[in-house]
Amino acid sequence: MALLPILRYPDPRLHTRATKVAVVDAAIQRLAADMAETMYEAPGIGLAATQVNQHVQVIVIDVSEDRSRLLTLINPEILERSGECEGEEGCLSVPGIYETVARAERVRVRALGLDGQPFELAAEGMLAVCIQHEIDHLQGKVFVEYLSRLKQARIRSRLEKRSRITA
């Protein structure tokens, strides 16, 4: 396994729409394993392939405290949304920035697993929010785009300034 570089907002590659995975093969399984290692190291609770400049529909998530429930979703599709919740979100591609975002409280999703077999999953709370956040990445959307243009501009400016200081 290998750690992968994570794209940072406002990198335009974060706006690339991911394509469906045609076959879950060893390359996709290796990508998912590398993504999981990268997510845990960062540390984070979710990572989309788009964030590591791989534009295929693969996401890894683990919202457990002890990192024991890794979930890999390939070609994920939200079938149902219900309820509403607002919560503070962060993102490995937008480091150090946390903002309140409105999401569905519950989702039902269909995806392929690492074995290539389809499955459905009902999720609520943090897992539901994380699934929606990561699927947004696959569609070329970063969570800050739910915020006002003024907040987006401030975040972009703050991150650009931070990258100049560390460069």
Salt bridges, closest charged atoms under 4 A:
ASP11 OD2 - ARG13 NH2 2.62
GLU77 OE1 - ARG110 NH2 3.51
GLU80 OE2 - ARG108 NH2 2.88
GLU89 OE2 - ARG103 NE 2.76
GLU89 OE1 - HIS133 ND1 2.74
GLU99 OE1 - LYS151 NZ 3.17
GLU105 OE1 - ARG106 NH1 3.11
GLU120 OE1 - ARG108 NH1 2.33
GLU120 OE2 - ARG110 NH1 3.71
ASP136 OD2 - ARG103 NH1 2.73
GLU145 OE2 - HIS15 ND1 3.28
